Amino acid sequence: MAGATREWNRFDARERLFRIGSVVVAVAVVVGSWEWLDISLQYVATAPTHLSDLFGRMFPPDWGYLPNAVGPLAETVQIAVVGTIGAVLMAAPVAYITAENTTPNRATYALGKLIVTTSRSVHTIVWALLFVVMFGPGALAGTVATAVRSIGFLAKLLGEEIEEIDFGQVEGVRATGASPAQLLVYGIVPQIKPALVGLSVYRWDINVRAATILGFVGAGGIGVQLFEAINSFAWRTVSALLVAILGVVLVSEGVSAYARRKVR
């Protein structure tokens, strides 16, 4: 009809059909996963009772055990520190070959992506299990596992930062006759330095948390004492250790936040 107003719709018929189909598929996947896992709600109903019973056995914490945890807690922080430093040193060249504007060729680019993907796709605990077999139980296995797991995280984000740099500055340094190493030091590093420091501190903060459970597989740190206390049902000791771990994590979070503010 002439003069009739047309109704505006944000999506056309095809887009609406696609969105509705996506929701139906998502619901079907959730329902199918629930049925496949055979999750019973009876455990959910009894969870509050079991949780309150566990808290009752954990209170009050065994504060007298905490002096024994000072050494393992320090070892946990040291695993995170040394592991992060090692990761930064190893991730820097990987980030360089992963960035499309600095990688020498497609083969090195593919190699960098492979290293990043391999590092990020394997959990820290799995890396720790592998290195415990290689180096034996102790902090060395935990440190190497922390470093290897962190390479992919740092290399991926640093590579993206390198891709965003102003390459005009790099060309200006090259015009002075600088060597490839000088191009890196004077043309690239100054532009990514804030990101490098911020990401390193952030990853250290993550590694402090991760290092607290590496002892469950024999990779050193406070996790060894925590695992032994859980196995012996010493719940008051467990609660004291959890409070100590919480304190270390809170301190690391504060240090991380302070450092990130300083490099902005």
Disulfide bonds with the S-S distance in Angstrom:
none
